[in-house]
Amino acid sequence: MEVLNKKRRVFVLGGGISKFAAERVDGNMRDWVNEAVLEALEDAGVDIQDIEHSTTSYFSDHFDKQLKAGAIFHDNIGMCPKPNVRVEGGGATGGLAIRNAYAYIMSGLCDSMIVFGAENMGRHVPSDVAQQFIALASDTDWEVQVAGFYIAYYAMMMVAHMEKYGTKEEQFALVSVKNHRNAMYNPKAHYPMDITVEDVMNSRMITYPYKLLDNCLLSDGAACLIFATEEWAKKHCRTWERKPTIEMTGTGCGTDFMRMADRPHPYPGITHFRGKRMAAEQAYKMAGVKNPLEDFDCFEVHDAYSGVELVSYEDLGFCKEGESGKLMEKGVFDLGGELPTNTSGGLIGFGHPVGATGIAQGVEILRQLRQEAHPKRQVELNAKRGGMDSHGGTGTFCVVNIFERRD
Amino acid sequence: MGTELISNLLEIFTAEDPMPFDHPEGDPWKDFRQIMRIEWKMEFTYRHILGKYSKFFIELANKRFFTTECPKCGKVWGIPRPLCADCLTITRWKELPGTGVLSSFSVSYFVPAFMKVETPYVLALVKMDGADTLFTHQLRNFGRVEDIKVGMPVKVAYATEPVSHPMLLMWFEPA
């Protein structure tokens, strides 16, 4: 992998988020994208007229009822006739959009890129229809027809993890407690809540071992990030000298078989995210990360379900296989801990409008590295580096991206 | 009003600003807070081809469980695939005894739409005897939920009543 052309570097100039909520009845996807874009442009201090390219991030034509939605987002913000590309990687779509911006700018196809993403998932269809739509992102000939759906797939992964390592339901309930709590300091979050492990354990069983509060949310919302080279930023970005400089220094992508049933044993078997491990290895190598627990100040982790966050810790190299539950109990990943994760609230507390999610993770890392987060969720900067991990399917498609502050 | 002319109209209402904390100067979108919601119904029927693995479903109707074996590397995929994903060799059909061991499971008290299944229902990953990878299907007739254990022997059971999809010609049961 020879991707580091040091002659070009990619910087994160600004970000915006249109509130994540159970249902945004005040508008639809195009309206939310407009809001996120306006906030990002103001944050970056750039004019849309100067931006050369856009990337569209959304996941589901079923949810969004609009093919080629990117054309609408792009023309709504006056980007025509400039180029646009849509990316799609299930739950990793937003992470992939960030990676796409990096690739386009590093290749020289453009010097600046605006990335916007959204999803209309809220309550415009009943939740059983929503789960069926999401299930269509698993194998529709082999898995969906037997009433397979994502909570059930992830529950099978977690039962296997519990069986193999002795991981306890209370340990992954702690993830839900942490992420709902972190969301209390994020006014754009869908589901801020002060809850206990008992609350999670006593919430309605959806699919054993996952209770209602172990699950992430179907949210409406949008997010936007703006990337550019240093040369471009110096010329077009009014905040370049005023705000801390944030560089994108690493990106990785990995995959696994669509069906868990096809994955090799013993690793990843049905317990681990092999694609995530590969994505992390690539991104860490690019950014020079040796010990992730020390080399990051914060990390947004793809907590589609509480147990997924634990397993992700292991495949992101934060700890050895099977040890994530114990570290969670020690508070390693809490605010004030060794490596605070999902300071935004994550998918569980902030929300999961799929096409926006990975981009929102990037906005959170940008805010943290600039020390602009709410004081109660602002992390201490030591390594001055933050990471984000998003995945689609059952870890079928994984992206890890890294931002660093340059002082 | 005239709105009664709209046959799929659900409601017209005034939305609140979802981000007042960002708008100390007042709502920038105040001219756009009147919202209409409509019902939008879409129905499609597809004539779907079940790919080169159609024989699997044809044999299920004969109460036989087939999968594929790679003639080059010898891998037997639990779920048949016409091309071996390990060595890109075109595979051959192979019959399995239809017995196996439960690798993992989940117990659902919630059903996605369009699926007709009684709750709680159990989704299972099974290591089929004679195969190198797993197979996904429901486990039925398991007695009590507490009796389901990883590692328990299971077998394929075949439908005798009409089914709505060929995949439902089978399921797993405790062996």
Contacts between the chains, C-beta under 8 A, distances in Angstrom:
chain1	res1	chain2	res2	distance
A	18	B	19	7.6
A	19	B	18	4.7
A	19	B	19	5.1
A	21	B	18	6.1
A	24	B	18	6.3
A	25	B	13	7.5
A	25	B	15	5.3
A	25	B	35	6.1
A	25	B	37	7.4
A	26	B	15	3.7
A	26	B	16	7.1
A	26	B	17	7.2
A	26	B	18	5.7
A	26	B	29	7.6
A	26	B	33	6.8
A	26	B	35	6.6
A	27	B	15	7.6
A	27	B	32	7.5
A	27	B	35	7.5
A	31	B	32	8.0
A	35	B	19	7.8
A	39	B	22	7.9
A	65	B	40	7.1
A	65	B	42	7.8
A	126	B	113	7.1
A	128	B	110	7.4
A	128	B	111	6.5
A	128	B	112	5.6
A	128	B	113	4.1
A	129	B	112	8.0
A	129	B	113	4.4
A	131	B	110	7.4
A	131	B	112	4.2
A	131	B	113	7.2
A	132	B	112	4.2
A	132	B	113	4.4
A	132	B	114	5.6
A	132	B	115	7.5
A	135	B	112	5.5
A	141	B	50	6.2
A	141	B	51	6.8
A	141	B	53	7.6
A	141	B	167	7.5
A	142	B	79	5.7
A	142	B	136	6.7
A	142	B	167	7.1
A	143	B	136	5.5
A	145	B	165	4.7
A	145	B	167	4.0
A	145	B	168	6.7
A	146	B	123	7.0
A	146	B	136	6.6
A	146	B	137	5.0
A	146	B	138	5.3
A	146	B	167	5.9
A	146	B	168	7.2
A	146	B	171	7.6
A	147	B	108	7.4
A	147	B	111	6.3
A	147	B	112	6.6
A	147	B	115	4.3
A	147	B	117	4.7
A	147	B	121	6.2
A	147	B	123	7.1
A	147	B	138	6.7
A	148	B	123	5.9
A	148	B	136	6.4
A	149	B	108	7.9
A	149	B	112	4.4
A	151	B	106	7.8
A	151	B	108	7.3
A	151	B	110	7.2
A	152	B	106	4.7
A	152	B	108	5.2
A	152	B	123	4.6
A	153	B	106	7.7
A	153	B	123	7.6
A	155	B	106	3.3
A	155	B	107	7.7
A	155	B	108	7.7
A	155	B	123	7.8
A	156	B	104	4.4
A	156	B	105	6.2
A	156	B	106	4.7
A	156	B	123	6.3
A	156	B	124	7.8
A	156	B	125	5.6
A	157	B	104	7.4
A	159	B	104	4.9
A	159	B	105	6.1
A	159	B	106	6.2
A	159	B	150	7.0
A	160	B	103	7.0
A	160	B	104	4.2
A	160	B	125	7.9
A	160	B	150	7.4
A	163	B	104	7.2
A	163	B	150	5.0
A	187	B	19	7.7
A	187	B	21	4.9
A	187	B	22	7.9
A	188	B	19	7.4
A	204	B	109	7.7
A	205	B	107	8.0
A	205	B	109	5.4
A	206	B	108	7.2
A	206	B	109	6.3
A	206	B	110	5.0
A	207	B	106	4.9
A	207	B	107	6.5
A	207	B	108	4.3
A	207	B	109	7.0
A	207	B	110	6.6
A	208	B	106	6.1
A	208	B	107	3.9
A	208	B	108	7.9
A	208	B	145	7.5
A	209	B	106	7.8
A	257	B	85	7.6
A	259	B	79	6.5
A	259	B	136	6.7
A	260	B	125	6.6
A	260	B	134	7.3
A	260	B	136	7.5
A	261	B	78	5.7
A	261	B	79	5.7
A	261	B	125	5.9
A	261	B	133	5.9
A	261	B	134	3.8
A	261	B	135	5.9
A	261	B	136	4.9
A	262	B	77	6.9
A	262	B	78	7.5
A	262	B	79	6.5
A	262	B	85	7.3
A	262	B	133	5.2
A	262	B	134	7.5
A	263	B	133	7.5
A	264	B	133	7.7
A	270	B	103	6.5
A	270	B	104	5.7
A	270	B	125	6.0
A	270	B	134	7.2
